[in-house]
């Protein structure tokens, strides 16, 4: 039986292809739903590409996509969760 690798990609606000954060794990991540608020760690600063986030602003999930990759020649299955976001002021 193949092992499973879990990957969580959180995209920059309004982007469909620029990840703001990527996490990998050997166990599943907690469920994320549309409308959930996210504040990836470490918190980005003005040199990391999205300075509009701060203590009073969070990313809000706008879409969640799941994908399973099972290459025939690989020893692992990858479960990828892609989270698309917008900036939300609290």
C-alpha positions in Angstrom: 0.0 0.0 0.0 1.3 3.5 -0.9 1.8 6.1 1.7 0.0 9.5 1.4 1.7 12.9 1.4 -0.6 15.9 2.3 0.2 19.2 0.7 -1.6 22.5 1.5 -1.1 25.4 -0.9 -2.4 28.9 0.1 -2.4 31.3 -2.8 -1.7 35.0 -2.6 -4.8 37.2 -2.5 -6.5 37.2 -5.9 -3.9 34.9 -7.4 -4.6 31.6 -9.1 -1.0 30.5 -9.5 1.3 32.3 -7.0 1.5 30.4 -3.7 1.8 32.5 -0.5 2.5 29.5 1.6 3.1 25.8 1.2 2.9 23.1 3.9 3.5 19.4 3.6 2.7 16.7 6.2 2.4 12.9 6.6 -1.0 13.4 8.2 -4.1 15.3 7.0 -4.6 19.0 7.6 -7.7 20.3 9.4 -10.6 21.0 7.0 -10.7 24.5 5.5 -13.9 25.9 4.0 -14.8 28.8 1.9 -15.2 31.9 4.2 -12.6 30.6 6.7 -10.0 33.1 7.8 -6.3 32.2 7.5 -3.1 33.8 8.8 -0.2 31.7 7.5 2.8 31.5 9.7 5.3 32.9 9.6 3.5 36.2 9.1 4.8 37.8 5.9 6.5 41.2 6.1 7.0 43.9 3.5 9.8 42.0 1.8 7.8 38.8 1.2 5.3 40.0 -1.5 2.0 40.7 0.4 2.6 43.5 2.8 -1.2 44.3 3.1 -1.5 41.6 5.8 -0.9 42.7 9.4 -2.3 42.0 12.8 -5.8 43.3 11.8 -6.0 41.7 8.4 -6.3 38.0 7.4 -6.6 36.0 4.3 -10.1 34.7 3.7 -10.6 31.5 1.7 -12.7 32.1 -1.4 -12.3 28.7 -3.1 -10.9 25.3 -2.0 -9.7 22.7 -4.6 -8.7 19.1 -3.8 -6.6 16.9 -6.0 -5.2 13.4 -5.7 -2.0 12.5 -7.6 -1.1 8.8 -7.9 1.8 8.5 -10.3 2.3 4.8 -11.3 6.1 5.0 -10.7 5.9 6.8 -7.3 5.8 5.3 -3.9 3.4 8.0 -2.5 0.0 9.4 -3.3 -0.3 13.2 -2.9 -3.5 14.8 -1.6 -3.2 18.4 -2.5 -5.5 21.1 -1.1 -5.3 24.5 -2.9 -6.8 27.5 -1.1 -7.6 30.6 -3.0 -7.9 33.8 -1.0 -8.7 37.5 -0.6 -7.6 40.0 2.0 -10.1 40.5 4.8 -10.0 43.2 7.5 -11.1 42.1 10.9 
